[in-house]
Amino acid sequence: MPDLATRVYNHNFRIDPIVRSLLDTDFYKLLMAQMIFRRHRDVRASFAIQNRSVRVRVGDEIDLGALREQLDHARTLRLSRGESTWLRGNTFYGKRQILSSDFMAWFEDFRLPDYKLETREGQVALTFHGPWVETTMWEVPALAILNELRSRTVLRDMGKFELQVLYARAMTRVWEKIERLKRLPDLSIADFGTRRRHGFLWQDWCVQAMNEGLGPQRFLGTSNCLIAQRREVEAVGTNAHELPMVYAALAGDDDAALAQAPYAVLADWQQDYEGNLLVILPDTYGTTGFLENAPDWLTAWTGIRIDSKDPIEGGEEALAFWRARGCDPREKLAIFSDGLDIEDIERIHAHFHGRMRIGYGWGTRLTNDFRGLVPDGRLDPISVVCKVVSAEVRATVKLSDNPSKAQGLEAEVARYKRVFGVGEQAPLPVSV
């Protein structure tokens, strides 16, 4: 089999499709899509690409025609028979047929909807409008395409030997991190790196390295469904911020309904997944207020994902919440997932090990850590996201524990801060 550098060289030379399967997405998108399909099939929602690393003019870096070709190819994809069989027959989180037959029948006929593409002030303006259950499916492939096109722009001018040296250095960097991970007791870690990966082949290599280096007891799997299928590892993931953002927008002008929207999401989730996948993501409108006002039934949930808050502060807040509700934190799970690198994981583990169960979702710094390996940082990752921006013509809002990640119209942001009791916050750096 050709080495990775040769395969990358051939892919760039032929300008191969970046996304070749509808399974080349994160598992949480399928879980959320099923809930949307069941409960909000007629809701229309719009998504948009946003580059938080505004210093990088992505629209000037990549060829817009090439981007359009890649997006158009992704729209031709349909689920294959083998892929459908894997989704229908596999066991996820100990449950068979977690995706229902009616949802699978819909997904088997699904194709990605149309898009609108232009550039504005050096940035890619890429938007998706239509039924929520369809537009939500663009998030992961759109980001994967955009990030890999950035990589290919740099790599296409390299020869095979130059690529071999580049990937040897990057592989060494990943393996050195894995060696450090091996020293952490009771480690549980998964790959969350699809959306900002360097490229599909590289993410696939990273998953194989993690699986071999850590073993199945410590490496829990990957968020990427296609790689999970091919490498026979677990597909992992639960839900994301878009659910409470849309539920909040659908609450309209009713402040009471708005305040309950984040909990309504979790009530529906708990009912749809019959007590599985019970991990709270509390930071869409502020973790502190969410936990203070959380209904008692959330106490029984398995754990919390700590995303946009400082991980030590967020972990301590989770511990205090569980203790106040009469729970033993050692029986609860905290998943850390925001911009982690090996030093962050080591610091978090040293602080919390033995006090609660700990898991890590390792993203960009696993699947796209080429920092400093080419001149001018042209392969350095950027913070690019695809967020829901409206639902039923009403603009969505996200406050976050980090105001640098906030979005929404000024008047609506002020209203949400009042309803959710969010005061002034000091912005934190946006992690990549």
BARO-40870 format. One record per residue (C-alpha): chain; x, y, z. Coordinates in Angstrom, 3 decimals. Layout:
// BARO-40870
+-------+----------+----------+----------+
: chain :       px :       py :       pz :
+-------+----------+----------+----------+
:     A :        X :        Y :        Z :
...
+-------+----------+----------+----------+
END
This chain:
// BARO-40870
+-------+----------+----------+----------+
: chain :       px :       py :       pz :
+-------+----------+----------+----------+
:     A :    0.000 :    0.000 :    0.000 :
:     A :    1.375 :    3.480 :   -0.847 :
:     A :    2.554 :    5.548 :    2.103 :
:     A :    0.447 :    8.456 :    3.312 :
:     A :    2.530 :   11.120 :    1.569 :
:     A :    2.186 :    9.346 :   -1.792 :
:     A :   -1.561 :    8.973 :   -1.330 :
:     A :   -1.892 :   12.679 :   -0.470 :
:     A :    0.239 :   13.581 :   -3.488 :
:     A :   -1.978 :   11.498 :   -5.762 :
:     A :   -5.155 :   12.956 :   -4.269 :
:     A :   -3.905 :   16.504 :   -4.837 :
:     A :   -2.686 :   15.730 :   -8.344 :
:     A :   -6.029 :   14.270 :   -9.366 :
:     A :   -8.000 :   16.820 :   -7.320 :
:     A :   -9.996 :   13.970 :   -5.824 :
:     A :  -13.314 :   14.535 :   -4.051 :
:     A :  -12.781 :   15.497 :   -0.425 :
:     A :  -16.071 :   14.088 :    0.856 :
:     A :  -16.914 :   10.746 :   -0.751 :
:     A :  -19.668 :    9.478 :    1.501 :
:     A :  -22.593 :   10.807 :    3.508 :
:     A :  -21.089 :    8.781 :    6.362 :
:     A :  -18.110 :   11.141 :    6.327 :
:     A :  -19.813 :   13.144 :    9.051 :
:     A :  -19.962 :   13.141 :   12.825 :
:     A :  -22.241 :   10.724 :   14.636 :
:     A :  -23.889 :   13.487 :   16.644 :
:     A :  -25.252 :   14.971 :   13.416 :
:     A :  -27.195 :   11.767 :   12.726 :
:     A :  -28.507 :   11.611 :   16.288 :
:     A :  -29.631 :   15.238 :   16.164 :
:     A :  -31.055 :   14.843 :   12.655 :
:     A :  -33.199 :   11.956 :   13.866 :
:     A :  -34.635 :   14.084 :   16.669 :
:     A :  -35.277 :   16.946 :   14.208 :
:     A :  -36.878 :   14.482 :   11.763 :
:     A :  -39.237 :   13.199 :   14.459 :
:     A :  -40.212 :   16.493 :   16.061 :
:     A :  -39.462 :   19.453 :   13.784 :
:     A :  -39.536 :   18.156 :   10.231 :
:     A :  -41.299 :   21.269 :    8.915 :
:     A :  -39.054 :   23.841 :   10.610 :
:     A :  -36.847 :   25.778 :    8.236 :
:     A :  -33.371 :   26.838 :    9.320 :
:     A :  -30.346 :   28.548 :    7.829 :
:     A :  -26.693 :   27.794 :    8.514 :
:     A :  -23.630 :   29.889 :    7.668 :
:     A :  -19.868 :   29.484 :    7.693 :
:     A :  -18.057 :   31.833 :   10.057 :
:     A :  -14.285 :   32.233 :   10.266 :
:     A :  -13.415 :   33.338 :   13.788 :
:     A :   -9.732 :   33.596 :   12.777 :
:     A :  -10.449 :   36.808 :   10.890 :
:     A :   -6.753 :   37.478 :   10.240 :
:     A :   -6.800 :   34.572 :    7.764 :
:     A :   -8.534 :   35.545 :    4.515 :
:     A :   -9.810 :   32.126 :    3.538 :
:     A :  -11.607 :   33.467 :    0.484 :
:     A :   -8.257 :   34.656 :   -0.889 :
:     A :   -6.416 :   31.454 :    0.034 :
:     A :   -8.554 :   28.928 :   -1.820 :
:     A :   -9.999 :   28.741 :   -5.313 :
:     A :  -13.730 :   29.425 :   -5.250 :
:     A :  -14.285 :   27.274 :   -8.316 :
:     A :  -12.603 :   24.316 :   -6.640 :
:     A :  -14.745 :   24.869 :   -3.557 :
:     A :  -17.873 :   24.897 :   -5.682 :
:     A :  -16.819 :   21.661 :   -7.420 :
:     A :  -16.313 :   19.954 :   -4.066 :
:     A :  -19.653 :   21.153 :   -2.712 :
:     A :  -21.431 :   20.079 :   -5.891 :
:     A :  -19.860 :   16.630 :   -5.679 :
:     A :  -21.013 :   16.279 :   -2.070 :
:     A :  -24.566 :   16.977 :   -3.285 :
:     A :  -24.423 :   13.912 :   -5.571 :
:     A :  -23.759 :   11.502 :   -2.701 :
:     A :  -26.278 :    9.005 :   -1.399 :
:     A :  -25.975 :    6.370 :    1.265 :
:     A :  -24.712 :    3.060 :   -0.130 :
:     A :  -26.336 :   -0.258 :    0.702 :
:     A :  -23.364 :   -1.273 :    2.829 :
:     A :  -23.407 :    1.993 :    4.729 :
:     A :  -27.117 :    1.673 :    5.370 :
:     A :  -26.664 :   -1.885 :    6.608 :
:     A :  -23.951 :   -0.744 :    9.000 :
:     A :  -26.140 :    2.015 :   10.443 :
:     A :  -29.206 :   -0.193 :   10.685 :
:     A :  -27.516 :   -3.250 :   12.148 :
:     A :  -24.665 :   -1.927 :   14.270 :
:     A :  -24.757 :   -1.442 :   18.034 :
:     A :  -24.137 :    2.125 :   19.229 :
:     A :  -23.764 :    2.859 :   22.921 :
:     A :  -24.906 :   -0.681 :   23.659 :
:     A :  -28.164 :   -0.260 :   21.729 :
:     A :  -29.124 :   -1.823 :   18.402 :
:     A :  -31.196 :    0.179 :   15.920 :
:     A :  -30.576 :    3.460 :   17.687 :
:     A :  -31.545 :    5.004 :   14.350 :
:     A :  -35.164 :    4.092 :   13.648 :
:     A :  -36.386 :    2.490 :   10.429 :
:     A :  -38.398 :    5.563 :    9.375 :
:     A :  -35.409 :    7.872 :    9.853 :
:     A :  -33.174 :    5.443 :    7.980 :
:     A :  -35.661 :    5.282 :    5.099 :
:     A :  -35.466 :    9.081 :    4.891 :
:     A :  -31.663 :    9.100 :    5.136 :
:     A :  -31.278 :    6.459 :    2.422 :
:     A :  -32.988 :    8.830 :   -0.042 :
:     A :  -31.346 :   11.986 :    1.291 :
:     A :  -29.140 :   14.316 :   -0.698 :
:     A :  -27.550 :   17.497 :    0.587 :
:     A :  -29.601 :   20.578 :   -0.366 :
:     A :  -28.452 :   23.569 :   -2.394 :
:     A :  -26.151 :   26.275 :   -1.084 :
:     A :  -25.195 :   29.884 :   -1.741 :
:     A :  -21.511 :   30.741 :   -2.184 :
:     A :  -19.693 :   34.055 :   -2.553 :
:     A :  -16.813 :   35.940 :   -0.967 :
:     A :  -16.955 :   39.039 :    1.209 :
:     A :  -13.874 :   41.003 :    2.244 :
:     A :  -11.607 :   38.032 :    1.702 :
:     A :  -13.809 :   35.553 :    3.570 :
:     A :  -15.922 :   32.692 :    2.239 :
:     A :  -19.639 :   33.472 :    2.565 :
:     A :  -21.257 :   30.037 :    2.392 :
:     A :  -24.873 :   29.595 :    3.501 :
:     A :  -27.497 :   26.866 :    3.481 :
:     A :  -31.256 :   27.527 :    3.575 :
:     A :  -34.120 :   25.045 :    3.783 :
:     A :  -35.702 :   22.446 :    6.053 :
:     A :  -33.710 :   22.161 :    9.291 :
:     A :  -33.373 :   18.379 :    8.970 :
:     A :  -31.603 :   18.928 :    5.625 :
:     A :  -29.496 :   22.034 :    6.238 :
:     A :  -28.094 :   20.639 :    9.488 :
:     A :  -26.420 :   17.885 :    7.470 :
:     A :  -24.179 :   20.411 :    5.681 :
:     A :  -22.231 :   21.490 :    8.770 :
:     A :  -19.597 :   18.764 :    8.906 :
:     A :  -18.953 :   18.157 :    5.181 :
:     A :  -18.815 :   21.896 :    4.457 :
:     A :  -16.206 :   22.463 :    7.168 :
:     A :  -14.224 :   19.378 :    6.156 :
:     A :  -14.156 :   20.567 :    2.533 :
:     A :  -13.122 :   24.099 :    3.445 :
:     A :  -10.313 :   22.979 :    5.739 :
:     A :   -8.933 :   20.358 :    3.369 :
:     A :   -8.967 :   22.803 :    0.461 :
:     A :   -6.779 :   25.110 :    2.574 :
:     A :   -4.385 :   22.208 :    3.140 :
:     A :   -4.346 :   21.180 :   -0.522 :
:     A :   -3.561 :   24.753 :   -1.583 :
:     A :   -0.297 :   24.483 :    0.349 :
:     A :    0.462 :   20.828 :   -0.381 :
:     A :   -0.103 :   20.908 :   -4.143 :
:     A :    3.223 :   22.683 :   -4.707 :
:     A :    5.183 :   20.061 :   -2.734 :
:     A :    6.956 :   17.092 :   -4.234 :
:     A :    6.663 :   13.541 :   -2.940 :
:     A :    9.821 :   13.681 :   -0.832 :
:     A :    8.914 :   17.059 :    0.650 :
:     A :    5.525 :   15.616 :    1.581 :
:     A :    7.176 :   12.567 :    3.104 :
:     A :    9.297 :   14.779 :    5.360 :
:     A :    6.271 :   16.906 :    6.298 :
:     A :    4.163 :   13.893 :    7.252 :
:     A :    7.038 :   12.201 :    9.059 :
:     A :    7.334 :   15.262 :   11.282 :
:     A :    3.570 :   15.474 :   11.821 :
:     A :    3.348 :   11.740 :   12.590 :
:     A :    6.171 :   12.038 :   15.098 :
:     A :    4.346 :   14.916 :   16.782 :
:     A :    1.121 :   12.895 :   17.100 :
:     A :    2.937 :    9.795 :   18.335 :
:     A :    4.826 :   11.773 :   20.984 :
:     A :    1.462 :   13.042 :   22.254 :
:     A :    0.127 :    9.474 :   22.343 :
:     A :    3.156 :    8.386 :   24.361 :
:     A :    2.353 :   11.080 :   26.919 :
:     A :   -1.315 :   10.048 :   26.989 :
:     A :   -0.280 :    6.504 :   27.874 :
:     A :    1.010 :    7.753 :   31.222 :
:     A :   -2.384 :    9.072 :   32.353 :
:     A :   -4.280 :    6.655 :   34.610 :
:     A :   -7.857 :    5.659 :   33.682 :
:     A :   -7.728 :    7.610 :   30.422 :
:     A :  -10.827 :    7.763 :   28.198 :
:     A :  -10.384 :    9.746 :   24.992 :
:     A :  -12.050 :    9.954 :   21.573 :
:     A :  -11.344 :   11.645 :   18.251 :
:     A :  -13.591 :   14.688 :   17.720 :
:     A :  -11.542 :   16.089 :   14.846 :
:     A :  -13.637 :   15.791 :   11.687 :
:     A :  -14.784 :   19.388 :   11.221 :
:     A :  -11.335 :   21.026 :   11.299 :
:     A :   -9.171 :   18.182 :   10.106 :
:     A :   -6.149 :   18.614 :    7.869 :
:     A :   -7.694 :   16.057 :    5.536 :
:     A :   -9.608 :   12.781 :    5.503 :
:     A :   -6.526 :   10.594 :    4.967 :
:     A :   -4.787 :   12.302 :    7.869 :
:     A :   -7.737 :   11.915 :   10.238 :
:     A :   -7.932 :    8.244 :    9.268 :
:     A :   -4.225 :    7.832 :   10.082 :
:     A :   -4.631 :    9.620 :   13.441 :
:     A :   -7.503 :    7.331 :   14.437 :
:     A :   -5.441 :    4.255 :   13.578 :
:     A :   -2.485 :    5.611 :   15.555 :
:     A :   -4.668 :    6.341 :   18.582 :
:     A :   -6.263 :    2.914 :   18.417 :
:     A :   -2.940 :    1.113 :   18.189 :
:     A :   -1.121 :    3.341 :   20.665 :
:     A :   -3.790 :    3.470 :   23.376 :
:     A :   -5.926 :    0.396 :   22.781 :
:     A :   -9.712 :    0.114 :   23.005 :
:     A :   -9.790 :    0.490 :   26.787 :
:     A :   -8.444 :    4.039 :   26.568 :
:     A :   -9.296 :    5.081 :   23.005 :
:     A :  -13.098 :    5.123 :   22.907 :
:     A :  -13.511 :    5.745 :   19.182 :
:     A :  -14.128 :    8.511 :   16.671 :
:     A :  -16.927 :   10.940 :   15.961 :
:     A :  -16.497 :   10.202 :   12.229 :
:     A :  -18.965 :    7.554 :   11.075 :
:     A :  -17.084 :    6.527 :    7.923 :
:     A :  -13.800 :    6.012 :    9.748 :
:     A :  -15.601 :    4.196 :   12.562 :
:     A :  -17.084 :    1.811 :   10.005 :
:     A :  -13.828 :    1.225 :    8.117 :
:     A :  -11.584 :    0.850 :   11.160 :
:     A :  -14.121 :   -1.026 :   13.282 :
:     A :  -14.011 :    1.380 :   16.205 :
:     A :  -16.919 :    2.973 :   18.068 :
:     A :  -18.791 :    5.953 :   16.609 :
:     A :  -19.217 :    8.489 :   19.421 :
:     A :  -21.133 :   11.722 :   19.994 :
:     A :  -24.323 :   13.145 :   21.486 :
:     A :  -25.672 :   16.646 :   20.711 :
:     A :  -24.562 :   20.217 :   20.076 :
:     A :  -25.497 :   23.862 :   20.575 :
:     A :  -27.774 :   24.109 :   17.554 :
:     A :  -30.624 :   22.288 :   19.320 :
:     A :  -31.113 :   24.846 :   22.125 :
:     A :  -30.419 :   27.686 :   19.678 :
:     A :  -33.287 :   26.606 :   17.428 :
:     A :  -35.620 :   25.726 :   20.307 :
:     A :  -34.952 :   29.180 :   21.762 :
:     A :  -35.714 :   30.878 :   18.442 :
:     A :  -38.948 :   28.908 :   18.147 :
:     A :  -40.003 :   30.245 :   21.568 :
:     A :  -40.617 :   33.588 :   19.869 :
:     A :  -41.293 :   36.547 :   22.141 :
:     A :  -42.365 :   34.412 :   25.118 :
:     A :  -39.672 :   34.937 :   27.766 :
:     A :  -40.877 :   32.042 :   29.894 :
:     A :  -40.717 :   29.645 :   26.944 :
:     A :  -37.295 :   31.018 :   26.062 :
:     A :  -35.993 :   30.346 :   29.572 :
:     A :  -37.208 :   26.749 :   29.373 :
:     A :  -35.952 :   26.072 :   25.841 :
:     A :  -32.594 :   24.492 :   26.832 :
:     A :  -34.377 :   22.083 :   29.187 :
:     A :  -37.086 :   21.308 :   26.611 :
:     A :  -34.320 :   20.104 :   24.281 :
:     A :  -33.030 :   17.678 :   26.881 :
:     A :  -36.522 :   16.462 :   27.788 :
:     A :  -37.133 :   15.584 :   24.137 :
:     A :  -33.671 :   14.033 :   23.845 :
:     A :  -34.211 :   11.858 :   26.907 :
:     A :  -37.532 :   10.642 :   25.557 :
:     A :  -36.225 :    9.965 :   22.052 :
:     A :  -33.165 :    8.044 :   23.201 :
:     A :  -34.812 :    6.192 :   26.079 :
:     A :  -32.304 :    7.062 :   28.747 :
:     A :  -29.165 :    6.709 :   26.602 :
:     A :  -26.664 :    9.390 :   25.539 :
:     A :  -27.454 :   11.490 :   28.601 :
:     A :  -24.681 :   14.086 :   28.562 :
:     A :  -25.660 :   17.714 :   29.214 :
:     A :  -24.160 :   20.532 :   27.135 :
:     A :  -25.039 :   23.497 :   29.378 :
:     A :  -23.118 :   26.479 :   28.009 :
:     A :  -25.259 :   27.754 :   25.107 :
:     A :  -26.731 :   30.481 :   27.331 :
:     A :  -24.321 :   30.232 :   30.240 :
:     A :  -23.392 :   27.209 :   32.331 :
:     A :  -23.865 :   28.869 :   35.714 :
:     A :  -27.487 :   29.879 :   35.156 :
:     A :  -28.284 :   26.605 :   33.421 :
:     A :  -27.109 :   24.543 :   36.395 :
:     A :  -28.719 :   26.826 :   38.991 :
:     A :  -32.132 :   26.449 :   37.350 :
:     A :  -31.809 :   22.848 :   36.144 :
:     A :  -34.847 :   20.640 :   36.887 :
:     A :  -34.304 :   17.767 :   39.306 :
:     A :  -34.634 :   15.086 :   36.613 :
:     A :  -31.373 :   16.271 :   35.021 :
:     A :  -29.541 :   15.163 :   38.137 :
:     A :  -29.919 :   11.575 :   36.968 :
:     A :  -28.129 :   12.245 :   33.688 :
:     A :  -24.762 :   10.559 :   33.152 :
:     A :  -22.626 :   13.663 :   32.870 :
:     A :  -21.758 :   17.068 :   31.468 :
:     A :  -19.687 :   18.218 :   28.501 :
:     A :  -17.566 :   21.209 :   29.421 :
:     A :  -16.987 :   23.222 :   26.282 :
:     A :  -16.425 :   26.977 :   26.253 :
:     A :  -15.536 :   27.684 :   29.887 :
:     A :  -12.048 :   27.352 :   31.339 :
:     A :  -11.837 :   23.582 :   31.906 :
:     A :  -10.763 :   23.755 :   35.540 :
:     A :  -13.442 :   26.305 :   36.388 :
:     A :  -16.041 :   24.359 :   34.438 :
:     A :  -15.090 :   21.069 :   36.050 :
:     A :  -15.283 :   22.537 :   39.540 :
:     A :  -18.703 :   23.973 :   38.710 :
:     A :  -19.888 :   20.510 :   37.621 :
:     A :  -18.588 :   18.981 :   40.871 :
:     A :  -20.399 :   21.613 :   42.927 :
:     A :  -23.628 :   21.009 :   40.984 :
:     A :  -23.554 :   17.260 :   41.602 :
:     A :  -22.729 :   17.634 :   45.283 :
:     A :  -25.513 :   20.197 :   45.777 :
:     A :  -27.974 :   17.740 :   44.200 :
:     A :  -26.869 :   14.916 :   46.506 :
:     A :  -24.873 :   12.978 :   43.895 :
:     A :  -21.493 :   11.304 :   44.290 :
:     A :  -19.339 :   13.032 :   41.618 :
:     A :  -17.192 :    9.903 :   41.334 :
:     A :  -20.170 :    8.262 :   39.631 :
:     A :  -20.607 :   11.146 :   37.188 :
:     A :  -18.835 :   11.931 :   33.921 :
:     A :  -17.292 :   15.196 :   32.708 :
:     A :  -16.252 :   15.365 :   29.063 :
:     A :  -13.752 :   18.069 :   28.120 :
:     A :  -13.640 :   19.029 :   24.454 :
:     A :  -12.710 :   22.649 :   23.761 :
:     A :   -9.425 :   23.235 :   21.948 :
:     A :   -7.530 :   20.575 :   23.841 :
:     A :   -3.894 :   19.735 :   23.336 :
:     A :   -1.749 :   17.329 :   25.276 :
:     A :   -0.737 :   19.907 :   27.910 :
:     A :   -4.387 :   20.762 :   28.582 :
:     A :   -5.330 :   17.098 :   28.915 :
:     A :   -2.462 :   16.471 :   31.336 :
:     A :   -3.422 :   19.508 :   33.437 :
:     A :   -7.122 :   18.582 :   33.574 :
:     A :   -6.328 :   14.976 :   34.388 :
:     A :   -3.984 :   15.902 :   37.225 :
:     A :   -6.625 :   18.199 :   38.730 :
:     A :   -9.708 :   15.965 :   38.480 :
:     A :   -8.549 :   12.348 :   38.375 :
:     A :  -10.218 :   10.369 :   41.139 :
:     A :  -12.760 :   13.109 :   41.856 :
:     A :  -15.081 :   12.233 :   38.950 :
:     A :  -15.035 :   10.184 :   35.765 :
:     A :  -13.247 :   12.044 :   32.998 :
:     A :  -13.467 :   11.822 :   29.225 :
:     A :  -11.860 :   13.842 :   26.471 :
:     A :  -13.022 :   14.742 :   22.973 :
:     A :   -9.795 :   15.581 :   21.152 :
:     A :  -10.298 :   17.616 :   18.020 :
:     A :   -8.171 :   20.027 :   16.036 :
:     A :   -4.872 :   19.452 :   17.848 :
:     A :   -5.153 :   15.754 :   17.033 :
:     A :   -6.260 :   15.893 :   13.391 :
:     A :   -4.765 :   19.211 :   12.272 :
:     A :   -1.605 :   20.005 :   14.232 :
:     A :    0.796 :   21.094 :   11.496 :
:     A :    1.778 :   24.265 :   13.319 :
:     A :    5.195 :   25.524 :   12.291 :
:     A :    5.823 :   22.722 :    9.793 :
:     A :    5.634 :   24.999 :    6.733 :
:     A :    6.764 :   28.629 :    6.311 :
:     A :    4.451 :   31.461 :    7.385 :
:     A :    2.128 :   29.095 :    9.265 :
:     A :    0.135 :   28.353 :    6.126 :
:     A :   -0.912 :   24.944 :    7.486 :
:     A :   -1.786 :   26.254 :   10.938 :
:     A :   -5.443 :   25.456 :   11.774 :
:     A :   -8.044 :   28.187 :   11.999 :
:     A :  -11.230 :   28.504 :   14.034 :
:     A :  -13.897 :   28.125 :   11.357 :
:     A :  -17.428 :   27.050 :   12.302 :
:     A :  -20.786 :   26.437 :   10.637 :
:     A :  -23.613 :   27.650 :   12.872 :
:     A :  -27.373 :   27.842 :   12.631 :
:     A :  -28.182 :   31.539 :   12.110 :
:     A :  -31.964 :   31.517 :   11.838 :
:     A :  -34.970 :   29.296 :   12.446 :
:     A :  -38.359 :   30.080 :   10.941 :
:     A :  -37.015 :   33.477 :    9.831 :
:     A :  -36.049 :   34.416 :   13.398 :
:     A :  -32.350 :   34.997 :   14.071 :
:     A :  -30.755 :   32.574 :   16.481 :
:     A :  -28.641 :   33.599 :   19.472 :
:     A :  -25.733 :   32.001 :   21.274 :
:     A :  -24.255 :   33.588 :   24.384 :
:     A :  -21.695 :   30.953 :   25.428 :
:     A :  -19.465 :   30.987 :   28.485 :
:     A :  -16.951 :   32.701 :   26.209 :
:     A :  -18.412 :   35.886 :   24.671 :
:     A :  -15.874 :   35.594 :   21.856 :
:     A :  -18.087 :   32.751 :   20.587 :
:     A :  -21.363 :   34.651 :   20.958 :
:     A :  -23.608 :   35.367 :   17.980 :
:     A :  -26.903 :   37.116 :   17.342 :
:     A :  -28.540 :   40.462 :   16.731 :
:     A :  -27.678 :   43.072 :   19.363 :
:     A :  -31.247 :   43.554 :   20.639 :
:     A :  -31.870 :   39.806 :   20.858 :
:     A :  -28.547 :   39.203 :   22.610 :
:     A :  -29.532 :   41.790 :   25.221 :
:     A :  -32.912 :   40.078 :   25.698 :
:     A :  -31.317 :   36.642 :   26.050 :
:     A :  -28.837 :   37.975 :   28.609 :
:     A :  -31.747 :   39.366 :   30.633 :
:     A :  -33.791 :   36.162 :   30.423 :
:     A :  -30.869 :   33.886 :   31.263 :
:     A :  -29.317 :   36.205 :   33.854 :
:     A :  -25.993 :   36.577 :   32.069 :
:     A :  -23.928 :   39.569 :   33.135 :
:     A :  -20.824 :   41.063 :   31.614 :
:     A :  -18.172 :   38.495 :   30.743 :
:     A :  -14.494 :   38.841 :   29.976 :
:     A :  -13.764 :   37.376 :   26.550 :
:     A :  -11.445 :   34.387 :   26.372 :
:     A :   -9.221 :   33.462 :   23.440 :
:     A :  -11.051 :   31.392 :   20.824 :
:     A :   -9.462 :   27.966 :   20.868 :
:     A :   -8.536 :   26.149 :   17.700 :
+-------+----------+----------+----------+
END
